[in-house]
Amino acid sequence: MIWSELGVSGGTALIVLCALYFVVKWAVRNGIMEAHERIAAEKKGWFQQACGQLFSEENPPE
């Protein structure tokens, strides 16, 4: 099996995969929560702010 060729036992591989699962789950959850907070607070990112300034009617392009 590929694990034995790498020198990793099955138990170690299971622990590493479980840890990786929870790290990815935590990162996705925090990303979703951050995006929800931004949407709820109606904060715009730097790209949206730049586009808003560029295409605003108050400052027409010359």
Protein Blocks (a to p, Z undefined) as FASTA:
>chain_A
ZZlmnopafklmmmmmmmmmmmmmmmmmmmmmmmmmmmmnopacfklmmmmmmmpmklcc
ZZ
